[in-house]
Amino acid sequence: MRALVLSDGGEVQVREVPEPEPGKGEALVKVLVAGVCNTDLELARGYMNFSGTLGHEFVGIVEHAANPHLIGKRVVGEINCVCHQCHYCRMEMPHHCLDRSVLGILNRNGAFADYLTLPEENLHLAPASARDDVAVFTEPTAAAFRITEQVKINDDDRVVILGDGKLGQLCAQVLWLHTKNLVCVGKHAWKLKLLSDLGIKTAFADEPLMRGADVVVEATGSHQGFERALELVRPEGTVVLKTTVAHPTALELSGPVINEIKIIGSRCGPFRPALEALSLGNVGVRPMVTDTFSLSDADQALARAGEPGVMKVLIHM
């Protein structure tokens, strides 16, 4: 089969590789569409020292599974594959499993391929009302919903989202379901317009903003974004960190100590509310798609995703 492979030396190219064999309890999924994420770009730059097939956002068709009810079904999949035996699994924290593999990120080949394998328990049926180019956003939308699992957002809370990229857009739309007292801050007029068209308040990064926000979500992936988040959050407020980057980041910690700021790392989230929001149109994603490529041109898709002026790039198999 074809796959977009990141080599140990950092080279990314489409190759012919063996079709994966599903292990015990796993399903073989024929990938229909996959989405390029900023994490894929960071992996190509050396993040996690990953080598293998990239990609973790996908929608596909189950071709083989022990559960006959899954065969032929259109699915999306959670990316963490866990042992159920370690300390954190027993604490019902499987996303932090000590022996986990992560689709296209850690010890498991990913979704930029004709086929992938995942545990059957990781799979969720994609609603018929969600097109492929909508259902493929389930994993990053779930990551946005993770914030609402970690932080109680009241309807009168003031929330600031820093970053108008893919993840910032999704976080803004998800949290806007909980409070209308929200603003998304970015640098790109066309990206901010996607949100303002939905009725979500936006601001440019160089505009002055009122300080004292209850919650600030940092989705810029930059040291400057973290610094501004600390400036904007109120004492005893919460800063949520949503992005992963390859390069090290310096932290100035006296301010968070003095103001008793809660700093929360936030990663993977729940698929069920994400699928519901996407299928009902409560989270709109199709305007975010900038470009599409075939799997044969997946290396070009990755390069395109890193260019200025690009939001979301999809790979169609």
MARGU-710734 format. One record per residue: residue in one letter; z, y, x of N, C-alpha, C, CB in turn. Coordinates in steps of 0.05 Angstrom, whole numbers, plus 5000, padded with zeros to 4 digits. Glycine has a CB too. Example, Ala and Ser with C-alpha at 12.3 -4.5 7.8 and 13.67 -1.06 7.14 Angstrom:
// MARGU-710734
A515648865264515649105246515649345264518149115226
S514249555257514349795273515750015258511449885282
***
This chain:
// MARGU-710734
M500049765017500050005000500050255018502550004981
R499650485005499650735019502450865018497550935008
A503251005039505851135039505751365059508150935047
L507251585053507451805071509951755088507752085056
V509451695114511451605132512151815153510651345146
L514851855156515852025177516751845200518352195167
S515451875223515951705246518451805261513551685265
D519451635280521751715296521151975312522451495316
G518652015319517852245335517452495318515452195350
G517752475292517452715275514652745263518152955290
E512852565269510152575258510152475229508052415275
V508752625211508552545183505652485177509652775165
Q505052245167502352175160502251955140500752095185
V500051945125499651735105498651485120497551815083
R500051255115499451005128499250785108501550945150
E497950565117498050315102500550155112495450145106
V502250085093504749945100505049715080507250135098
P506749515087507149295068508449385042508949075082
E507649265020508849324994511749224995507349184971
P513649384985516449304987517149064970518349534980
E519048894979519948674964522648744952520248414982
P522948734925525548804913527648604920525248834883
G530048704927532248524932533648434906534248654951
K535848294909537348204886538248434869539748034895
G537648434843538448644826536748884827541248724832
E534548874842532749104845530149064828532049154874
A528949294822526349294808524249404827526549464782
L521749314822519449424836518149624817517349194844
V517849874827516850084810514250194821518950314808
K512150204805509650334812509950624807507250204796
V509750784828510251074826507751204813510751194854
L508351384794506151534781505951814793506751554751
V508251954794508352224805510952254820508152434781
A510752404842513152464858513152764865513252294884
G515552874867515753164873516753214901517653294853
V515753414914516553484941518953674938514253624957
C521153604952523653754951524053884979526053574944
N525754094979526354225005527754025024528254465000
T529153835012530453635030528353475045532153445013
D526053425032523853285047522953445071521453225028
L522753715067521853885089523953885111521354175079
E526553885103528653885123528753615138531353935110
L528153395124528053135138525853135159527652915117
A523553255152521353265171522053435195518853375157
R524053615192524953775215527253655231525854045205
G528053415222530153265237532753225223530653415262
Y533053325198535553295183536052995178535353445156
M538452905183539352625179538052425198538752545150
N536352515216534952335234533552105219536952215255
F532452175196531151975179528451905190530952065150
S527651655188524851575193524151365172524451455222
G521751375162520851195140519351355119523251055128
T519051235096517551365074519251575061516651165053
L518251825059519652045047519452035016518552305058
G521052215003520752254975522952124958518152154965
H524152284940526352174923526152264894529052244935
E524352444888523952524860521452394849523752844858
F521752234828519452074819519652004790519151824836
V517351924778517151784753515151554757516351974729
G515851324747514051094752514250884730514750964778
I512850664734512850434715514050194729509850384705
V515850064715517049814726515049584724519649744711
E514449474748512649244748514048974751510649274772
H516348974763517848724766520848794764517248584793
A522248624749525148654746526348404734525948904729
A528848344741530148114729530648164699532848054743
N531148414692531448484663528648514651533148754660
P527848334633525148344622524648594605524648104606
H526848724595526548954578525649204594529149014563
L525949184621525149414638522149404644526749414663
I520949164645518249134654516349284636517448834655
G514649454649512749614634513749874624511749464611
K516449924629517650174620517250394640520650134614
R516950644630516750874647519550974653515051104634
V520151014679522851064687523051284708524150804699
V525451394710526251564733528651414746526951854725
G529451504770531551344783533551514799530351154801
E536051444796538151554813537751464842541051484803
I538251634861537451584888539551444906536651834901
N542051444897544151314913544451024906546851464909
C544150844925544350554921546950464934541850404933
V548850364918551650334927552550044927553450504909
C554850004941555749724945557649624923557149704972
H559049814909561049744888563549624900559849564868
Q563749604926566049464938567849644955565049234955
C566749854966568250014985570350184971566250195001
H571950324988574150484978573250694958575550625001
Y570950834964570151044946568750934921568151234961
C567450714923566350594898568650504880564650344905
R570850394891573150314874574550564862575050154890
M574250794875575351044864573451174845575951234887
E571351034837569251144819567951394830570551204791
M567351384856565951594870563551464884567751734890
P561751334869559551184882557651354898558051034861
H557351604891555551774907556451814936555252054894
H558951734941560051754968560651474979562651924967
C559351274968559651004978559250995009557550814965
L560950855022560850835051558450675061563450715062
D557450505044555150335052552650395037555950035049
R552450635026550150705009547650735025550750954993
S545450685012542850775021541850985001540750545024
V540151165009539251374992536151384993540451655000
L534951374970532051364968530651584984531151374939
G529151515004527551705019529251885037525951865001
I531851825040533552005055535251855075535352155036
L536351615068538151465085537651165081541051545079
N536551035102536350745103534850625079539050625105
R533150775066531550665044528950815041533150665017
N526650675042524150805039523850935011521850615044
G522351155011522351324987519951304969522651594995
A519451524955517651534932514851634937518851694910
F514351734962511651824968510051574976511552044990
A509651404957508351144962507351024936510350944975
D505650824938504750694914506950544899502450494920
Y508850434914511050284903513650354917510549984904
L515850324902518550344913520350134900519750634909
T522650084912524649914899527250064896525049654916
L528550004874531250114868532849914853531050394853
P535449924855537149754837536449814808540149794843
E536349604792535849644763537849834750535849374749
E540349824760542349994748541850294754545149924759
N540150354773539450634779537350754761538550654808
L536050584745533750674730534450774702531750444727
H533050984694533451094667530651114654534851374668
L530551044628528051064614527351354610528250914587
A524851414616523851694612522951724583521551754631
P523951924569523251964541520252014538524752194528
A519051904516516251944512515452234509515351794486
S517452404501516852684497516752844523518952814479
A517552714545517452844572515052744587520052794587
R513052924591510652844607511552774635508653074607
D509652644650510252574678510952814694507852434690
D509553044690510153274707512653424698507753464706
V513953324677516553424669518753224677516653464638
A518352964671520352764678520852754708519452494668
V518852824724519252814753521353004763516552874767
F522153194746524153394753526953294747523653654739
T527253044738529952954729532052954751529652664718
E531352864775533352854796534353124804532152714821
P532553324809533653594816535053724792531453764826
T534153674767535553784744538353664742533953734718
A538553404748541253274748543053404769540952974753
A541853474792543453614813544553874802541753654838
A542954014786543954264774546254204754541754414760
F545953994739548053924720550653834734547153704701
R550453754759552853674774554853904775552053584802
I553854154776555654384776557554384752554054644777
T556454314729558154324705560154094704556354314680
E559653884720561753674723563953764741560453414734
Q563353934760565254024781566854274773563854064807
V565554444758566654704751566454744721565254944767
K568654824708568454884680567355164677571354864666
I565055184663563755444659564155524630560655424665
N565755744626566255844599564056044591569055974598
D563856094565561656264556562056554564561456244527
D564456634573564956904582565056934612567457014569
D564656704626564656714656562256864666564756434667
R562657014688560457154701559556984724561257444710
V556956914724555856724743553556854757554856464729
V553356824784551156924800549856684814552157134821
I547256664811545656454826544256594848543656304807
L544656524873543256634896541056444904545256684920
G538556544901536256384908534456344883537056114919
D531856414886530056384863528056164868528556644859
G528655974886526855744891527355534869527455634918
K526355294875526355084856529255024845525154834867
L531054984864533754904856535155144843535354814880
G534755384854535955614841535055654813535355864857
Q532455604808531355624781532655424762528255584781
L532955184771534154974754537155034749533854704767
C538555114770541355184767541655414747542655264794
A539955614749540155844730539655744701538056054738
Q537655584697537055494670539355314659534455344669
V540455144675542554964666545055124660543154744687
L545955304677548355444673548055654651549255584699
W545655744646545055934624545655794597542156034625
L545555534596546255384571549255414565545555094574
H550855494586553755514583554755804581555155374606
T553355984595554156264594551656444596556156334616
K551456644579549256834581549857064600548556934553
N552357064610553257264629552557174657556357324626
L549957154662548957024687546657194698548056734682
V546457204724544157334737543257154761544957614747
C540657134764539456984786538257194805537256784777
V538957174831538257364851536157244870540657464867
G533957384874531957274892530257494905530157094877
K528157404919526557594934523657614924526457514963
H522957454904520257424896519857494866519257144901
A518357704861517957804834516857584816516158044833
W514957434825513657234808515557004802511157124821
K517256934821519156724815521256814795520556624841
L522257064799524257164781523157204753525357434791
K520557254751519257294725519357034709516357384728
L519156804722519356544708522056534693519156314728
L524156644704526756634691526956864670528956654711
S526057104677526257324658524657264633525357584671
D522457114636520857034612522456864593518356894621
L524556724604526256564588528656714577527256324604
G528856974584531157134575533457144594532057044549
I533157014618535257004638535157264655535056754655
K537357384659537457634675536957574704540257774672
T535457744718534857704746535357964761531957604750
A535457944787535758174805534558104832538758254808
F533558314846532558284872534858274893530558504879
A534358134915536458084934537458344947535457904956
D535858554948536658804960537958994939534358944973
E538258914915539559074894542559054897538559004866
P544059274892546959244891547859084867548259524891
L549758914870550758754848553758794845550158454853
M554758784821557558804816558958564828558158824785
R561158614842562658394854564558284833564158494879
G565958074841567957964823566957744804569258174807
A564757614812563757394795565657164796560957304805
D565857024773567556794771566456554787567956704742
V563856524786562556304800560056414813561856064781
V559556344839557156414853555956154864557656614877
V553456104857552055864866550155944888550455724843
E550555834912548855894935546555694937550555894961
A544155784931541855604931539655724948540855554903
T540355894968538356004986537955825011539156284995
G540055665018539855505042540155665067537355355042
S541255905066541456075089544356165094539656325086
H544856225120547456335127548056595112547656365157
Q545956765109546257015096547056975067543657185098
G545856765054546556705026549456635023544856485016
F550556475041553356405040555156655043554056195061
E554456825062555957065067555957245041554757225090
R553657265028553557435005555057304982550657484996
A555057044980556656914959559556974962556156604961
L560556984987563357054991563957344984564156995020
E561957514987562257794980562457834950560057964992
L560857674935560557714906562657574889557857624898
V563957364900565757204884568457354882566156924895
R569857324860572557444857574657284872573257464827
P576957404878579257244888579857014870581757424892
E580256774882580756524868578356434851583256554850
G576056554857573656454844572456224859571556684843
T570056144851568855894862566055954873568655684840
V565555854897562855864909561855574910562855994938
V559555524898558355254898555955254917557455174868
L556055064936553955044956552054824948555054994984
K549454884943547554694932545354614951546354814908
T545154724975542854664992543754525018541254914998
T541954355028542354225053540254315073542253915050
V541054375097539154465117539654325144539454775121
A537554315160537754165185539254325207534954105196
H538954595206540154745228543154795223538655015231
P544754825244547654875240548055165230549154845267
T550355195215550955455203553755535211550755445172
A554055775221556755885228558155975203556456115249
L560755925202562356005179564556195188563555765165
E564956415173567156595177569156535155566256905176
L571556435163573356315143575756495136574356065154
S576156715149578456875143578356995114578857105163
G575957085106575557195079576256995058572757295076
P575056745059575756545038578756475038574156295043
V580056485061582856425062584456645048583856385091
I583856895056585357125045584957135014584457385058
N582457095005581857114977582156854961579057224973
E583056644975583556384963581156284947585956394945
I578756294960576256214947576055914947573856344961
K575255804925574555514924571655484932575155394895
I571155324953568455274962567854974957568055334993
I565754934940565154664931562354584940565454644900
G562154364954559554244959558654094934559654054984
S556054104928555053994903552453854909554754204881
R552153594902549753444909548553324885550553234930
C548653054883547252914861548852934835546752624869
G547352914812548652954787547852754766548253224777
P548652804741548252614719545452624707550252654697
F544152394704541452384694541252424664540152124702
R543152334649542852334620542652624609545252194607
P544452804616543953084605541453214616546353254612
A540653134641538153244652535753144636537853154681
L535652894629533452784614533352914586533652484611
E535752944574535853074547534853354548538753064536
A535753514568534953794570531953814575536453934593
L530853644592527953654597526353564573527253474621
S527253354559525653254536525753454513526652984528
L527953594510528253794488527054064495531153824481
G526354104521525354364529527554564534523454464509
N530054484535532254674541532054764570534954544535
V530854604587530254684615527254654617531754504636
G525954874624522954884626522154864655521855134613
V520354684661519654634690516654664696520654364698
R514954624676512054614682511054874695510554564657
P512055114688511155354702511855364731512255604688
M513755184740514555184768512555034786517255054770
V510754884774508854714790506654894801507654484773
T506654914827504655084841502054934847505755204867
D502354684855500054534865500454234862499354604894
T498354084861498453794860496553674880497853694831
F497253444891495653304911495653004904496753344940
S493652864914493652574912495352464935490752464913
L496152204932497752084953496252074980498551794945
S493552044978492052035003492252295019489051984997
D492952515005493152775018496152865018491452985004
A497952665018500752735016501852895040502452485013
D500652855064501453015087500753305082500152915113
Q498453355069497753635062499653745041494853645053
A500453575023502353665002504953755015502953434983
L505953615035508453685048508053955062509253475068
A505753985076505254245089505054475069502654225106
R503754415047503454625026506154705015501654525004
A507854515011510554575000512154765017512054314996
G511554765043513054945061511855215065513254815088
E509655275051508355535053509655745036505355515046
P509455995044510456215027508956225001510356485041
G510256314980508856344954508556084939506256464958
V509955864947509655604934512355534922508755384955
M512255434897514655344884514855044886514755434854
K513554894868513754604868511054484872514954514841
V510954274889508554124895509053834885507854134926
L507153734870507253454861505153284874506953444830
I505853034878503952834888503352634867505052704914
H500852604859500052414838498852164852497952544819
M499851934845498951694858496351594847501051474855
***
